[in-house]
Amino acid sequence: MEKRFKKIIKTEEGRSRTVRYGQKGASIRPGTPKGDSYCARSENISGDWKSDPNSPNNLSRKKWGCVGDKSQRSRAK
């Protein structure tokens, strides 16, 4: 399964696993109506993804800048 992003995670046993997430070819623009729509949809996904910081849904929501059901543009420091 081809995805746009991947993150390599070390487990407690010392092994590494790869988490792939994000739609290939999709553009991510936080703070837009498209971003708000994604955040609202992904907030209602069932399962225990909120407790796992390395779940594909959590990683995608982080890229989109989701806060609740709204997408926030990141501020430059």
N, C-alpha and C positions, 0 to 999 in steps of 0.2 A: 504494500500500500504506500503510494507516494504522497508525502506531505511536504509542506513548505519549510517548516522548521523542525529542528530536533535538539534534544537536550540529553546529555549523557549524565546519568545519576549513579553515584556509588551507593550500594546497599550496605546494611549493617554487617553483612557477612564478608564484605570486601569485594564483592562482584560489582560489575557495572552493567547497567541496563540503559537502553535508549528509549526515550519517549518521543514519539513523532506527533506533531500537532499542526493545525492550520491548513487551510485549503490552498492547494497549489494554484498559483496564478491569480489569487485574489489579492486586491490591494487593501492595506490596512490604513485607514485614516481616522484616528481617534477624534472625537469632538464633532462629528458630522451626524446627520440623520441616519446614514448607513451604520455608523458605529453604535448609535442609540438603539437601532433595531436589533443589531447583533446582541448587545448587552441584555436587552429585554428578553430575547429568545433564550439565550444561554443561561440566564438566571433561573429559568423554569425547568432545566434539565434534571431529571430524577437521578437518584443515586447518592452516593456518599462522596462526591467530588469536592465538596467544600472543606472537608477535613484533611485532604491530601494536597499539599502545596505543589506536588509534581504531577497532578493529573492533567491530561491534555486540555480539559475544559478550563481549569484554573490558569494554565500557562497561556492559553489563547485569550482569556479575559484580561490577563495582565498586559499582553501586547496591545489589546484594544483600549486599554485604560479604563476598564469598567469599574464603576463605583455604583453598586446596586444595579439599577436597570438603565443607567446613563453612561455614556462614554465621555471621558475627560481628556482634554488635550494635555500632554505633559508640559510642565513649565520649564523653560531653560534656566539653568542656574548660573 
